[in-house]
Amino acid sequence: MLDQPAPLLSHLLARQGIDSLVLESRSRDYIENRVRAGVLEQGTVNLLTEVGLGDRLLKEGIPHHGIEIRFDNQSHRIDFNELTDGKGISIYGQQEVVKDLISARIKEDGKILFEVSDVELMGIESDKPTIKFSHEGEVKQSECDFIAGCDGFHGVSRKSIPEAKRKSFSRDYPFAWLGILVEAAPSSEELIYANSEAGFALHSMRSPTITRNYIQCNPDDSFEDWSNDRIWQALHDRLEIVNDWKLEEGEILEKGITPMRSYVCETMRFGRLFLAGDAAHIVPPTGAKGMNLAISDVNYLSEAISEWYAKGSEDLIKIYPKKCLQQVWRGEHFSWYMTSLLHKFPDSTPFQQRLQRAELEYLFSSSSASKSLAENYVGYRFDQY
Ligand code: DHB
C-alpha cells in the first residue's frame, strides 16, 4: 500500500487478521502537520468510532448541526438537525485523523515505512504483484496479493495502468482557494459560506482559538499577490455582507493555495491494483468531500479483500469500482453544485449569473432544496455506515 488513506485500510485489514505494508513517501512529521480540510461526515465519524479510532475525535472534534450561506446581504441557515433527522458533521482536521491512524498502527506493530521513494509497481496483472522501492538508501522489493494505490493524484499507481485502459473524466475551474489558518476565536458558531460581489469566501474553524478561512483567488495567483492586508480586506468584504457581523482577525499561522479540479478515473481496479482516494478522484474543495470519499473507498476495499481471504470469493473485489464510483459521483456532483452555486465565475454570461441567483433564491426559500443540500453535506450514502 502507498500513502494516505493507506493507514486506515491497513487498520481495517488488521482487524480482520490481514497483514499489510504501508509505504509513505513523506516523513511522519510532514503528514501529521500538513493543514488540509477538516469536515468529517456523520458516516465517517461513525466508521472511525466503530473501528476504535474515535477517542480523540469525539473529545476534540467540534460537532456542527448546521451551516450558514450568505448571498446578497441575506443569510440562510441550513439546519442539519431538522433536515436530516439529527445527523451532523464534525470539524476535525484531516491531519488529526492521520495522527490517530498512525499512532494506532504503530501501537499494534503495523508496518509503516516513511520517506519511501522510487516506487515501481510490477506484475499488477499477475497473482503476485510486486512493489519495488527505495528506503533508507536501500532498494527493496515486496511481493504481495494486492496493491492499494492510495498515493494521491500525482502518484505512480494510476499511471501504472496502461493509458489505453484508463477511462477518466475531468473539469477545471477558473479559480483557486487561498486558505489561511489563524490564531483567533471563531467569529461564528457555524461555518459560513459567502457568495459576494467580489467572489467566494468561507469562514471555518479548527478549535475555540483557531480559525480557518478561505478566499476565491485566481488559479495562477501566488503568495506574493496576497499580502496579509489584502487577505483580510478580501475576507471582510466578502464575509461581512450581513448586518452586525464582524470577522475577528488574528495572527496568520499558515497559508496555502488549493487548485480547483474535478477528476474521476473510473478504472479503479486493474488486475491486483486497486486505486483509492485522490489517486482515482479529485473534487473541488467546496463541501469538503475529499477525505470522506477516500475513507468510503478504503472501507469498500477492506470488505472486498477480507472476503477474498475469508471465503476465496472475488465477488466484492469485482464490484469494488462500481460501489466506489456510485459514491464518488454523488460527491463529484455535490462538490460541483456547491462550487457552481457559491463562486464568481470570471467567464460566466449574464444568463449564467441569473441561473446562479435563481438557484440561491430557491435554496433560501425552499425547505426541499435545503434538505437536499443538508442530506449531501452530512454525507449521502448508498450503503449506510
Ligand atoms: C473546510 C474546508 C472546506 O472545503 C469546506 O467546504 C468547509 C470547511 C475546512 O477546512 O474547515
Boltz pocket constraint, residues with backbone or C-beta under 6 A from the ligand:
constraints:
  - pocket:
      binder: B
      contacts: [[A, 36], [A, 37], [A, 38], [A, 39], [A, 191], [A, 202], [A, 204], [A, 205], [A, 212], [A, 285], [A, 286], [A, 287], [A, 288]]
      max_distance: 6.0
